[in-house]
Amino acid sequence: MSGNKISIVVLSNHREQLQMAAMIASVGAVSDREVLVFLSMNALRFFVKDTSERADAEGSVGTMMEQKNVPPFEQLFEQAVELGGAKVHPCSMAMDLLGLEQSQLQSYIGEPMGLTMFLEEAQGGEVWSF
Amino acid sequence: MVVLNGSTGEAMSERRIVDARGSFCPGPLMELIAAIKMVQVGDELEILSSDKGSAKEIPQWLNKVGHEHLGTTEQDGVWHVNVRRKK
């Protein structure tokens, strides 16, 4: 049922944006919604295995999230997949641009996806962008 | 802890404590969901949360997906949300 679907486009390198995207993905996925996450632009590098890249705090809330015991956005995206069956795919354009292979990304992330496929999958459902 | 049948002394169900104190939304909910997958249908869980928003959200999630909310108590800034797995 396409109306049950949440598609989330994640582009930002800012913690507050990434956190909200991850919260919607994880809570949506465990609440019987079909969730698709599309990682592109500046967001993709945070999903490379063993990366030392850190998201910018963005604002005072982002800074507080770093200091307190807030679940990291990377963990929430993984839980969206593991606990709720969400699908997370990297943008094939960003993969090509950054010279990345799927094997270099976190293991819960699926195959690179192009926009034709993403638009097809997202059609008729909600689309959120961060 | 194991909940025993008062007349037969047999274990009716097991209540598992999920300690999510100190974590913020949606951490306690995610910890509960991970724990629910580990127990049998009919088993009870008690989730401890110091995050007030999570204490409110967990019963809403239970209602949405169809597990039983057995009640919530609050003591010294910690919410105890009691849950039974229904499916």
Backbone of each chain as ProteinMPNN parsed JSONL, in Angstrom:
{"seq_chain_A": "MSGNKISIVVLSNHREQLQMAAMIASVGAVSDREVLVFLSMNALRFFVKDTSERADAEGSVGTMMEQKNVPPFEQLFEQAVELGGAKVHPCSMAMDLLGLEQSQLQSYIGEPMGLTMFLEEAQGGEVWSF", "coords_chain_A": {"N_chain_A": [[0.849, -1.196, 0.0], [0.849, 2.011, -1.051], [0.241, 4.385, 0.296], [0.996, 3.941, 2.846], [3.601, 4.332, 2.961], [6.754, 5.77, 3.806], [9.107, 7.863, 2.527], [12.392, 8.939, 2.813], [14.558, 11.497, 2.144], [17.885, 12.046, 2.59], [20.256, 14.428, 3.036], [21.862, 16.18, 4.422], [24.716, 17.509, 6.278], [24.462, 18.061, 8.882], [23.94, 17.633, 12.332], [21.43, 17.984, 13.675], [19.536, 17.823, 11.638], [20.11, 15.29, 10.558], [19.578, 13.732, 12.765], [16.802, 14.073, 13.147], [15.836, 12.98, 10.791], [16.644, 10.332, 11.169], [15.192, 9.649, 13.426], [12.545, 9.754, 12.498], [12.717, 7.76, 10.57], [13.306, 5.455, 12.131], [11.28, 5.288, 14.146], [9.046, 5.334, 12.504], [9.456, 2.976, 11.001], [9.244, 0.952, 12.932], [6.645, 1.186, 13.554], [4.918, -0.07, 11.895], [5.046, 1.147, 9.398], [6.063, 1.415, 6.005], [9.326, 1.994, 5.238], [11.63, 3.91, 3.399], [14.889, 4.945, 2.951], [16.918, 7.363, 1.481], [20.118, 8.053, 0.802], [22.182, 10.773, 0.196], [24.346, 13.317, -1.298], [25.945, 15.455, 1.055], [25.411, 13.849, 3.248], [26.093, 11.209, 2.845], [28.744, 10.399, 3.416], [28.912, 9.891, 6.132], [28.158, 7.34, 6.468], [30.014, 5.581, 5.718], [32.044, 2.782, 6.421], [33.965, 2.706, 9.407], [34.485, 5.428, 9.377], [35.889, 8.644, 10.164], [34.558, 10.882, 10.062], [32.545, 13.48, 11.342], [29.319, 14.69, 12.04], [28.36, 18.126, 11.708], [27.421, 20.019, 14.556], [25.371, 21.856, 14.254], [23.351, 23.466, 15.718], [22.436, 24.786, 18.983], [20.963, 22.751, 20.147], [21.855, 20.535, 18.779], [24.465, 20.502, 19.736], [23.979, 19.931, 22.426], [22.947, 17.389, 22.115], [25.198, 15.979, 21.454], [26.507, 15.99, 23.844], [24.858, 14.747, 25.683], [23.139, 11.63, 26.444], [22.012, 10.843, 23.849], [20.625, 8.746, 21.396], [22.866, 7.924, 18.783], [22.532, 9.107, 15.387], [23.344, 7.309, 13.442], [23.021, 4.844, 14.667], [20.246, 4.793, 15.017], [19.302, 4.693, 12.381], [20.27, 2.176, 11.702], [18.805, 0.615, 13.493], [16.278, 1.096, 12.477], [16.36, -0.469, 10.219], [17.055, -3.041, 11.254], [15.148, -3.561, 13.274], [12.742, -2.703, 12.252], [12.564, -3.248, 9.567], [13.182, -1.345, 7.626], [14.341, 0.089, 4.533], [17.483, 1.119, 3.434], [19.147, 3.062, 1.161], [21.979, 4.069, -0.774], [22.528, 6.936, -2.798], [23.139, 6.546, -6.207], [24.485, 8.365, -7.804], [25.93, 9.973, -5.966], [27.551, 8.005, -4.895], [29.157, 7.33, -7.087], [30.415, 9.784, -7.538], [31.89, 10.134, -5.19], [33.485, 7.97, -5.395], [32.865, 5.514, -4.209], [32.272, 2.111, -3.15], [29.646, -0.291, -2.599], [30.423, -2.104, -0.643], [32.0, -0.633, 1.029], [30.36, 0.76, 2.624], [28.247, 0.9, 5.601], [27.026, -2.241, 6.785], [24.258, -2.617, 6.839], [23.217, -1.156, 4.834], [21.729, -0.932, 1.65], [21.874, -1.697, -1.907], [23.262, 0.685, -4.277], [21.057, 3.237, -5.424], [19.292, 4.664, -8.086], [17.757, 7.757, -9.224], [15.516, 7.276, -10.797], [14.533, 4.818, -9.913], [14.157, 5.46, -7.21], [12.146, 7.464, -7.329], [10.102, 5.995, -8.413], [9.651, 4.135, -6.368], [8.897, 5.851, -4.321], [6.574, 6.948, -5.119], [3.285, 8.071, -4.568], [3.404, 7.854, -1.812], [4.425, 9.321, 1.375], [6.913, 11.866, 1.248], [9.825, 12.844, 2.783], [12.289, 15.303, 3.469], [15.624, 15.945, 4.37]], "CA_chain_A": [[0.0, 0.0, 0.0], [1.767, 3.134, -1.174], [-0.089, 5.422, 1.279], [1.622, 3.583, 4.114], [5.043, 4.426, 2.776], [7.492, 6.996, 4.119], [10.412, 7.924, 1.87], [13.153, 10.017, 3.441], [15.757, 11.908, 1.407], [18.806, 12.559, 3.609], [21.327, 15.115, 2.321], [22.552, 17.151, 5.266], [25.843, 17.099, 7.126], [24.199, 18.661, 10.186], [23.438, 16.647, 13.293], [20.001, 18.118, 13.999], [18.793, 17.312, 10.482], [20.332, 13.842, 10.462], [18.902, 13.107, 13.904], [15.35, 14.05, 12.91], [15.608, 11.987, 9.725], [16.819, 8.994, 11.752], [14.072, 9.406, 14.35], [11.353, 9.437, 11.696], [12.945, 6.45, 9.943], [13.264, 4.35, 13.094], [9.953, 5.172, 14.763], [8.131, 4.952, 11.429], [9.652, 1.575, 10.612], [8.755, 0.034, 13.977], [5.21, 1.428, 13.734], [4.228, -0.704, 10.768], [5.118, 1.919, 8.153], [7.115, 0.975, 5.088], [10.258, 3.131, 5.222], [12.753, 3.902, 2.465], [15.802, 6.066, 3.188], [17.774, 7.602, 0.323], [21.252, 8.832, 1.304], [22.921, 11.414, -0.888], [25.097, 14.558, -1.032], [26.861, 15.492, 2.201], [25.077, 12.872, 4.289], [26.532, 9.841, 2.546], [30.065, 10.055, 3.975], [28.805, 9.429, 7.525], [27.742, 5.94, 6.453], [31.173, 4.779, 5.311], [32.59, 2.017, 7.551], [35.158, 3.219, 10.104], [34.768, 6.825, 9.041], [36.12, 9.535, 11.302], [33.765, 12.088, 9.79], [31.532, 13.779, 12.342], [28.364, 15.7, 11.575], [28.369, 19.403, 12.417], [26.348, 20.065, 15.553], [24.351, 22.709, 13.632], [22.83, 24.481, 16.633], [22.66, 24.482, 20.399], [20.378, 21.444, 20.47], [22.803, 19.552, 18.251], [25.587, 20.446, 20.675], [23.512, 19.202, 23.615], [22.788, 15.966, 21.766], [26.525, 15.367, 21.503], [26.964, 15.902, 25.238], [23.984, 13.862, 26.467], [23.03, 10.257, 25.963], [21.019, 10.744, 22.775], [21.084, 7.7, 20.472], [23.452, 8.481, 17.553], [21.655, 8.9, 14.222], [23.77, 6.096, 12.728], [22.407, 3.707, 15.372], [18.801, 4.802, 14.756], [19.074, 4.181, 11.012], [20.493, 0.731, 11.742], [17.648, 0.015, 14.172], [15.144, 1.159, 11.544], [16.501, -1.64, 9.349], [17.091, -4.298, 12.009], [13.937, -3.771, 14.072], [11.515, -2.323, 11.548], [12.583, -3.647, 8.161], [13.372, -0.227, 6.702], [15.369, -0.075, 3.501], [18.344, 2.304, 3.311], [19.93, 2.947, -0.07], [22.762, 5.239, -1.148], [22.305, 7.509, -4.133], [24.201, 6.047, -7.085], [25.282, 9.507, -8.273], [26.88, 10.342, -4.906], [28.52, 6.899, -4.8], [30.097, 7.497, -8.203], [31.17, 11.025, -7.321], [32.834, 9.923, -4.084], [34.286, 6.782, -5.688], [32.579, 4.511, -3.177], [31.61, 0.841, -3.466], [28.685, -0.65, -1.55], [31.119, -2.828, 0.431], [32.64, 0.333, 1.936], [29.326, 1.351, 3.483], [27.755, 0.05, 6.695], [26.474, -3.476, 6.211], [22.798, -2.59, 6.747], [22.837, -0.309, 3.7], [21.506, -1.729, 0.447], [22.558, -1.354, -3.153], [23.051, 2.039, -4.78], [19.77, 3.419, -6.08], [19.202, 5.871, -8.901], [16.531, 8.538, -8.994], [14.361, 6.653, -11.465], [14.014, 3.803, -8.984], [13.663, 6.118, -5.989], [10.865, 8.126, -7.61], [9.125, 4.913, -8.598], [9.353, 3.585, -5.038], [8.298, 6.867, -3.447], [5.322, 7.44, -5.697], [2.038, 7.824, -3.833], [3.59, 7.885, -0.365], [4.966, 10.581, 1.914], [8.349, 12.068, 1.05], [10.407, 13.791, 3.727], [13.636, 15.645, 3.033], [16.455, 16.566, 5.42]], "C_chain_A": [[0.881, 1.241, 0.0], [1.491, 4.22, -0.139], [0.535, 5.168, 2.629], [3.115, 3.87, 4.097], [5.607, 5.796, 3.136], [8.833, 6.903, 3.406], [11.145, 9.148, 2.396], [14.432, 10.274, 2.644], [16.684, 12.59, 2.411], [20.049, 13.116, 2.914], [22.298, 15.847, 3.237], [23.812, 16.598, 5.921], [25.697, 17.705, 8.516], [23.471, 17.689, 11.1], [21.928, 16.756, 13.528], [19.14, 17.555, 12.866], [18.892, 15.786, 10.403], [19.586, 13.112, 11.574], [17.399, 12.992, 13.652], [15.011, 13.032, 11.825], [15.669, 10.575, 10.302], [15.69, 8.65, 12.708], [12.815, 9.032, 13.576], [11.51, 8.057, 11.053], [12.741, 5.32, 10.943], [11.874, 4.187, 13.701], [8.913, 4.79, 13.707], [8.229, 3.463, 11.117], [9.111, 0.605, 11.665], [7.267, 0.232, 14.251], [4.423, 0.959, 12.511], [4.121, 0.193, 9.541], [6.255, 1.349, 7.313], [8.065, 2.16, 4.885], [11.398, 2.89, 4.233], [13.595, 5.141, 2.738], [16.771, 6.152, 2.015], [18.879, 8.553, 0.769], [22.003, 9.458, 0.144], [23.691, 12.627, -0.376], [25.982, 14.433, 0.211], [26.6, 14.427, 3.258], [25.78, 11.536, 4.085], [27.827, 9.452, 3.265], [30.007, 9.567, 5.421], [28.458, 7.936, 7.602], [28.824, 5.018, 5.887], [31.72, 4.078, 6.551], [33.834, 2.697, 8.108], [35.491, 4.664, 9.754], [35.05, 7.627, 10.309], [35.342, 10.833, 11.135], [32.697, 12.264, 10.868], [30.614, 14.865, 11.796], [28.534, 16.986, 12.375], [27.187, 19.444, 13.388], [25.14, 20.837, 15.037], [23.86, 23.815, 14.546], [23.032, 24.037, 18.062], [22.063, 23.132, 20.788], [21.291, 20.321, 19.967], [24.004, 19.39, 19.168], [25.193, 19.671, 21.933], [23.375, 17.706, 23.33], [24.127, 15.247, 21.814], [26.985, 15.129, 22.933], [26.14, 14.919, 26.052], [23.838, 12.518, 25.764], [21.894, 10.1, 24.944], [21.504, 9.673, 21.804], [21.671, 8.32, 19.2], [22.565, 8.179, 16.344], [22.031, 7.645, 13.453], [23.102, 4.855, 13.337], [20.905, 3.638, 15.078], [18.48, 4.318, 13.345], [19.259, 2.661, 10.987], [19.314, 0.025, 12.414], [16.407, 0.06, 13.29], [15.153, -0.067, 10.63], [16.324, -2.93, 10.148], [15.763, -4.588, 12.708], [12.661, -3.529, 13.284], [11.487, -2.653, 10.076], [12.687, -2.498, 7.177], [14.426, -0.588, 5.663], [16.153, 1.228, 3.411], [19.219, 2.112, 2.079], [20.734, 4.222, -0.305], [22.419, 5.666, -2.57], [23.46, 7.086, -5.048], [25.072, 7.18, -7.621], [26.339, 9.871, -7.237], [27.952, 9.258, -4.731], [29.592, 7.049, -5.879], [31.005, 8.695, -7.975], [32.247, 10.837, -6.256], [33.728, 8.7, -4.307], [34.08, 5.672, -4.68], [31.968, 3.253, -3.776], [30.673, 0.508, -2.309], [29.381, -1.313, -0.356], [31.811, -1.893, 1.418], [31.633, 0.978, 2.891], [28.934, 0.381, 4.596], [26.939, -1.11, 6.117], [24.948, -3.475, 6.076], [22.3, -1.766, 5.553], [22.793, -1.133, 2.415], [22.27, -1.218, -0.759], [22.325, 0.107, -3.535], [21.752, 2.114, -5.596], [19.808, 4.715, -6.885], [17.866, 6.567, -8.678], [15.313, 7.934, -9.668], [13.699, 5.652, -10.527], [13.444, 4.457, -7.726], [12.285, 6.742, -6.228], [9.745, 7.109, -7.799], [8.67, 4.371, -7.238], [8.569, 4.567, -4.172], [6.899, 7.287, -3.905], [4.102, 7.066, -4.852], [2.171, 7.85, -2.335], [4.085, 9.248, 0.104], [6.457, 10.665, 1.582], [8.819, 13.176, 2.003], [11.837, 14.065, 3.266], [14.385, 16.369, 4.147], [17.831, 16.887, 4.87]], "O_chain_A": [[1.592, 1.488, 0.974], [2.42, 4.917, 0.27], [0.6, 6.067, 3.469], [3.807, 3.676, 5.096], [5.025, 6.833, 2.819], [9.607, 5.977, 3.647], [10.599, 10.25, 2.425], [15.273, 9.389, 2.491], [16.313, 13.597, 3.015], [20.802, 12.374, 2.283], [23.439, 16.103, 2.854], [23.961, 15.389, 6.097], [26.679, 17.848, 9.245], [22.521, 17.018, 10.699], [21.23, 15.744, 13.574], [18.135, 16.889, 13.114], [17.894, 15.091, 10.209], [19.037, 12.03, 11.368], [16.796, 11.95, 13.908], [14.019, 12.311, 11.929], [14.845, 9.724, 9.965], [15.276, 7.495, 12.795], [12.103, 8.101, 13.953], [10.556, 7.281, 10.996], [12.074, 4.333, 10.633], [11.349, 3.075, 13.764], [8.003, 4.009, 13.986], [7.216, 2.776, 10.986], [8.579, -0.45, 11.319], [6.69, -0.469, 15.082], [3.394, 1.535, 12.155], [3.21, 0.025, 8.729], [7.263, 0.872, 7.834], [7.645, 3.215, 4.41], [12.035, 1.837, 4.224], [13.077, 6.258, 2.753], [17.366, 5.154, 1.607], [18.618, 9.716, 1.078], [22.414, 8.762, -0.785], [23.688, 12.924, 0.819], [26.678, 13.434, 0.394], [27.474, 14.135, 4.074], [26.034, 10.813, 5.049], [27.987, 8.303, 3.676], [30.933, 8.907, 5.892], [28.468, 7.348, 8.684], [28.583, 3.841, 5.616], [31.849, 4.694, 7.609], [34.66, 3.207, 7.35], [36.649, 5.074, 9.828], [34.522, 7.33, 11.38], [35.449, 11.754, 11.945], [32.028, 11.305, 11.254], [31.065, 15.827, 11.176], [28.818, 16.947, 13.572], [26.096, 18.965, 13.078], [24.002, 20.494, 15.359], [23.942, 24.99, 14.188], [23.709, 23.044, 18.33], [22.596, 22.445, 21.66], [21.474, 19.301, 20.633], [24.504, 18.281, 19.358], [25.968, 18.861, 22.443], [23.65, 16.869, 24.19], [24.2, 14.069, 22.165], [27.745, 14.201, 23.211], [26.645, 14.32, 27.001], [24.337, 12.305, 24.659], [20.952, 9.335, 25.15], [22.674, 9.682, 21.421], [21.023, 9.172, 18.592], [21.925, 7.129, 16.281], [21.168, 6.983, 12.877], [22.678, 3.945, 12.624], [20.356, 2.549, 14.909], [17.493, 3.61, 13.14], [18.5, 1.947, 10.332], [18.876, -1.033, 11.961], [15.573, -0.843, 13.349], [14.106, -0.628, 10.308], [15.542, -3.802, 9.769], [15.308, -5.732, 12.73], [11.613, -4.087, 13.609], [10.5, -2.372, 9.396], [12.32, -2.65, 6.012], [15.279, -1.448, 5.883], [15.569, 2.307, 3.322], [19.941, 1.122, 1.967], [20.24, 5.324, -0.068], [22.067, 4.847, -3.42], [24.627, 7.254, -4.694], [26.262, 6.985, -7.865], [27.507, 10.059, -7.578], [29.112, 9.56, -4.453], [30.785, 6.909, -5.609], [32.215, 8.623, -8.194], [33.37, 11.32, -6.401], [34.621, 8.425, -3.506], [35.026, 4.963, -4.334], [31.246, 3.309, -4.772], [30.874, 0.964, -1.184], [28.986, -1.113, 0.793], [32.17, -2.309, 2.519], [32.015, 1.656, 3.845], [29.25, -0.808, 4.538], [26.259, -0.969, 5.1], [24.399, -4.245, 5.288], [21.097, -1.695, 5.301], [23.695, -1.921, 2.132], [23.192, -0.411, -0.639], [21.311, 0.696, -3.162], [21.404, 1.198, -6.341], [20.303, 5.737, -6.41], [16.968, 6.031, -8.029], [14.197, 8.065, -9.166], [12.478, 5.636, -10.366], [12.387, 4.062, -7.234], [11.37, 6.567, -5.423], [8.602, 7.333, -7.4], [7.48, 4.176, -6.992], [7.698, 4.175, -3.396], [6.146, 7.908, -3.153], [3.916, 5.91, -4.474], [1.161, 7.866, -1.632], [4.152, 10.202, -0.672], [7.17, 9.663, 1.629], [8.279, 14.282, 2.016], [12.511, 13.18, 2.74], [13.855, 17.281, 4.781], [18.678, 17.412, 5.593]]}, "seq_chain_B": "MVVLNGSTGEAMSERRIVDARGSFCPGPLMELIAAIKMVQVGDELEILSSDKGSAKEIPQWLNKVGHEHLGTTEQDGVWHVNVRRKK", "coords_chain_B": {"N_chain_B": [[12.663, -11.077, 36.519], [10.579, -13.803, 37.521], [7.196, -14.431, 36.977], [4.941, -16.059, 38.985], [2.35, -18.543, 38.974], [-0.136, -18.275, 41.348], [-1.545, -20.457, 42.463], [-0.532, -22.852, 41.478], [2.149, -22.562, 41.439], [3.651, -22.602, 39.208], [5.666, -21.198, 36.609], [4.196, -18.532, 35.044], [4.659, -16.5, 33.282], [7.431, -14.617, 32.153], [8.876, -11.755, 33.503], [10.654, -9.263, 32.098], [13.138, -6.875, 32.766], [13.805, -3.817, 31.273], [16.258, -1.638, 31.181], [16.348, 1.559, 30.475], [17.153, 3.928, 31.441], [18.43, 7.238, 31.411], [18.702, 7.415, 28.699], [17.626, 9.114, 25.722], [14.671, 10.03, 23.818], [14.358, 8.519, 20.593], [15.354, 6.388, 22.121], [14.597, 4.742, 24.49], [12.198, 3.571, 23.498], [13.166, 2.137, 21.302], [14.856, 0.34, 22.583], [12.987, -1.113, 24.015], [11.557, -2.311, 21.905], [13.513, -3.921, 20.733], [13.815, -5.676, 22.851], [11.269, -6.825, 23.051], [11.2, -8.461, 20.849], [12.716, -10.522, 21.723], [11.338, -11.984, 23.591], [8.63, -14.254, 24.524], [5.29, -14.468, 23.122], [2.842, -13.176, 25.246], [4.521, -12.82, 27.374], [5.8, -10.545, 29.859], [7.128, -7.223, 30.029], [9.09, -4.738, 31.643], [9.775, -1.484, 31.251], [12.221, 0.864, 32.063], [12.405, 4.304, 32.197], [13.928, 7.462, 32.129], [13.21, 9.498, 30.621], [10.73, 11.641, 29.973], [9.115, 12.103, 27.719], [9.375, 9.728, 26.298], [8.094, 7.982, 28.027], [5.497, 8.695, 27.645], [5.191, 8.248, 24.957], [5.664, 5.516, 24.492], [3.326, 3.967, 25.378], [1.558, 4.878, 23.386], [2.725, 3.852, 21.102], [2.473, 1.12, 21.669], [-0.29, 0.826, 21.551], [-0.694, 1.434, 18.892], [0.621, -0.64, 17.462], [-0.361, -2.921, 18.622], [0.285, -4.226, 21.086], [-0.005, -4.916, 24.646], [-0.602, -2.432, 27.062], [0.17, -2.402, 30.313], [0.181, -0.624, 32.305], [1.53, 2.38, 33.839], [3.912, 3.634, 36.087], [5.388, 6.19, 38.147], [8.381, 7.011, 39.711], [10.528, 8.873, 41.596], [11.42, 10.355, 39.354], [11.733, 8.407, 37.449], [10.145, 6.523, 35.035], [8.105, 3.672, 34.992], [7.152, 1.505, 32.7], [4.829, -0.862, 31.971], [4.431, -3.777, 30.067], [2.821, -6.1, 27.893], [3.641, -8.6, 25.624], [1.757, -9.176, 22.76], [1.557, -10.369, 20.302]], "CA_chain_B": [[11.934, -11.828, 37.533], [9.616, -14.751, 36.963], [5.884, -14.302, 37.594], [4.461, -17.416, 39.247], [0.935, -18.788, 39.201], [-0.298, -18.363, 42.798], [-2.087, -21.727, 42.934], [0.269, -24.016, 41.079], [3.571, -22.279, 41.603], [4.349, -22.682, 37.927], [5.976, -19.917, 35.974], [3.186, -18.162, 34.047], [5.344, -15.701, 32.276], [8.63, -14.011, 32.697], [8.917, -10.306, 33.304], [12.03, -8.822, 31.867], [13.352, -5.444, 33.002], [14.618, -3.146, 30.253], [16.699, -0.407, 31.84], [16.723, 2.575, 29.475], [17.346, 5.205, 32.135], [19.548, 8.038, 30.889], [18.618, 7.535, 27.239], [16.607, 10.051, 25.255], [13.781, 9.618, 22.738], [13.504, 7.353, 20.821], [16.168, 5.295, 22.659], [13.845, 3.762, 25.298], [11.273, 2.827, 22.635], [13.94, 1.177, 20.494], [15.324, -0.733, 23.481], [11.816, -1.954, 24.295], [11.222, -3.103, 20.711], [14.531, -4.973, 20.629], [13.55, -6.666, 23.915], [10.016, -7.529, 22.736], [11.508, -9.509, 19.871], [13.451, -11.593, 22.392], [10.481, -12.71, 24.529], [7.517, -14.986, 23.939], [3.967, -13.852, 23.201], [2.287, -13.356, 26.579], [5.499, -12.397, 28.378], [5.726, -9.142, 30.269], [8.36, -6.444, 30.137], [8.983, -3.475, 32.365], [10.826, -0.596, 30.75], [12.523, 1.995, 32.943], [12.819, 5.453, 31.389], [13.991, 8.769, 32.793], [12.791, 10.449, 29.586], [9.278, 11.775, 30.133], [8.466, 11.973, 26.413], [9.319, 8.301, 25.95], [7.082, 7.343, 28.876], [4.204, 8.994, 27.029], [5.145, 7.723, 23.591], [5.653, 4.043, 24.452], [1.943, 3.445, 25.319], [0.956, 5.19, 22.069], [3.271, 2.861, 20.163], [1.861, -0.178, 21.996], [-1.654, 0.879, 21.032], [-0.626, 1.446, 17.423], [1.032, -1.915, 16.866], [-1.173, -4.003, 19.156], [0.72, -4.889, 22.316], [-0.81, -4.457, 25.781], [-0.011, -1.543, 28.065], [-0.35, -2.875, 31.602], [0.167, 0.505, 33.236], [2.777, 3.129, 34.015], [4.077, 4.312, 37.368], [6.547, 7.076, 38.17], [9.002, 7.092, 41.03], [11.804, 9.605, 41.628], [11.851, 10.763, 38.016], [11.868, 7.249, 36.549], [8.859, 5.945, 34.658], [8.109, 2.214, 34.815], [6.069, 1.196, 31.769], [4.658, -2.318, 31.941], [4.013, -4.15, 28.721], [2.727, -7.534, 27.575], [3.689, -8.903, 24.19], [0.473, -9.768, 22.376], [1.584, -11.04, 18.982]], "C_chain_B": [[10.93, -12.738, 36.854], [8.298, -14.591, 37.716], [5.299, -15.708, 37.746], [2.942, -17.451, 39.394], [0.741, -19.063, 40.689], [-0.766, -19.726, 43.277], [-1.178, -22.912, 42.602], [1.767, -23.804, 41.298], [4.358, -22.356, 40.306], [4.605, -21.284, 37.368], [4.944, -19.635, 34.898], [3.848, -17.409, 32.904], [6.545, -15.072, 32.957], [8.543, -12.511, 32.49], [10.366, -9.861, 33.21], [12.114, -7.31, 32.087], [14.248, -4.896, 31.887], [15.005, -1.776, 30.831], [17.202, 0.592, 30.802], [16.896, 3.939, 30.147], [18.559, 5.933, 31.554], [19.511, 8.216, 29.387], [17.475, 8.475, 26.86], [15.844, 9.454, 24.072], [14.53, 9.543, 21.396], [14.261, 6.143, 21.383], [15.381, 4.281, 23.478], [12.866, 2.93, 24.465], [12.026, 1.762, 21.836], [14.454, 0.026, 21.364], [14.181, -1.68, 23.818], [11.519, -2.867, 23.104], [12.239, -4.23, 20.522], [14.249, -6.073, 21.651], [12.294, -7.476, 23.615], [10.289, -8.686, 21.772], [12.177, -10.71, 20.523], [12.573, -12.431, 23.321], [9.33, -13.392, 23.799], [6.238, -14.149, 24.004], [3.373, -14.183, 24.577], [3.231, -12.915, 27.687], [5.36, -10.903, 28.664], [7.114, -8.518, 30.322], [8.074, -5.188, 30.937], [10.124, -2.597, 31.898], [10.986, 0.59, 31.69], [13.048, 3.135, 32.08], [12.855, 6.71, 32.242], [13.574, 9.871, 31.828], [11.261, 10.501, 29.566], [8.538, 11.571, 28.812], [8.326, 10.511, 26.004], [8.25, 7.581, 26.758], [5.687, 7.564, 28.296], [4.08, 8.306, 25.67], [5.032, 6.19, 23.549], [4.225, 3.484, 24.478], [1.248, 3.734, 23.994], [1.441, 4.192, 21.022], [2.63, 1.491, 20.399], [0.457, -0.264, 21.409], [-1.663, 0.781, 19.507], [-0.324, 0.056, 16.855], [0.346, -3.124, 17.494], [-0.547, -4.846, 20.252], [-0.039, -4.249, 23.485], [-0.006, -3.565, 26.716], [-0.637, -1.891, 29.412], [-0.369, -1.766, 32.645], [1.54, 1.127, 33.371], [2.797, 3.739, 35.407], [5.333, 5.173, 37.289], [7.084, 7.158, 39.594], [10.357, 7.777, 40.898], [12.321, 9.924, 40.22], [12.116, 9.613, 37.064], [10.475, 6.674, 36.297], [9.039, 4.444, 34.429], [6.903, 1.89, 33.936], [5.994, -0.318, 31.625], [3.905, -2.742, 30.693], [3.823, -5.667, 28.647], [2.768, -7.704, 26.061], [2.433, -9.658, 23.794], [0.514, -10.533, 21.06], [3.006, -11.319, 18.573]], "O_chain_B": [[10.487, -12.466, 35.738], [8.277, -14.613, 38.947], [5.176, -16.451, 36.772], [2.333, -16.499, 39.882], [1.367, -19.968, 41.241], [-0.424, -20.129, 44.389], [-1.08, -23.862, 43.379], [2.544, -24.758, 41.335], [5.579, -22.197, 40.298], [3.862, -20.337, 37.623], [4.818, -20.402, 33.943], [3.607, -17.672, 31.725], [6.637, -15.016, 34.183], [8.173, -12.051, 31.409], [11.171, -10.06, 34.12], [11.246, -6.563, 31.636], [15.312, -5.447, 31.601], [14.169, -0.88, 30.947], [18.327, 0.488, 30.315], [16.795, 4.977, 29.493], [19.58, 5.317, 31.247], [20.209, 9.075, 28.848], [16.491, 8.608, 27.588], [16.301, 8.515, 23.419], [15.292, 10.463, 21.098], [13.861, 5.002, 21.152], [15.468, 3.083, 23.212], [12.717, 1.729, 24.694], [11.568, 0.626, 21.715], [14.482, -1.124, 20.927], [14.372, -2.893, 23.9], [11.261, -4.058, 23.279], [11.87, -5.357, 20.19], [14.421, -7.257, 21.359], [12.248, -8.676, 23.889], [9.68, -9.751, 21.874], [12.206, -11.796, 19.944], [13.009, -13.481, 23.794], [9.088, -13.144, 22.618], [6.115, -13.244, 24.829], [3.403, -15.334, 25.012], [2.798, -12.664, 28.812], [4.88, -10.123, 27.841], [8.115, -9.174, 30.612], [6.967, -4.649, 30.913], [11.294, -2.912, 32.115], [10.009, 1.238, 32.064], [14.007, 2.967, 31.326], [11.917, 6.988, 32.989], [13.586, 11.049, 32.186], [10.594, 9.536, 29.193], [7.475, 10.951, 28.776], [7.31, 10.101, 25.444], [7.578, 6.683, 26.251], [4.805, 6.717, 28.442], [3.005, 7.845, 25.288], [4.374, 5.64, 22.666], [3.918, 2.602, 23.677], [0.441, 2.93, 23.526], [0.674, 3.744, 20.169], [2.287, 0.787, 19.448], [0.065, -1.286, 20.845], [-2.526, 0.132, 18.916], [-0.944, -0.37, 15.881], [0.449, -4.234, 16.97], [-0.814, -6.044, 20.345], [-0.637, -3.184, 23.339], [1.113, -3.893, 27.108], [-1.834, -1.693, 29.619], [-0.883, -1.956, 33.747], [2.563, 0.513, 33.069], [1.797, 4.303, 35.853], [6.224, 4.923, 36.478], [6.332, 7.348, 40.55], [11.229, 7.305, 40.168], [13.51, 9.778, 39.938], [12.668, 9.818, 35.983], [9.73, 6.38, 37.232], [9.982, 4.004, 33.771], [5.761, 1.993, 34.384], [6.955, -0.97, 31.216], [2.892, -2.153, 30.317], [4.572, -6.424, 29.265], [2.035, -7.047, 25.322], [2.081, -10.661, 24.416], [-0.419, -11.273, 20.749], [3.242, -11.876, 17.5]]}, "name": "protein", "num_of_chains": 2, "seq": "MSGNKISIVVLSNHREQLQMAAMIASVGAVSDREVLVFLSMNALRFFVKDTSERADAEGSVGTMMEQKNVPPFEQLFEQAVELGGAKVHPCSMAMDLLGLEQSQLQSYIGEPMGLTMFLEEAQGGEVWSFMVVLNGSTGEAMSERRIVDARGSFCPGPLMELIAAIKMVQVGDELEILSSDKGSAKEIPQWLNKVGHEHLGTTEQDGVWHVNVRRKK"}
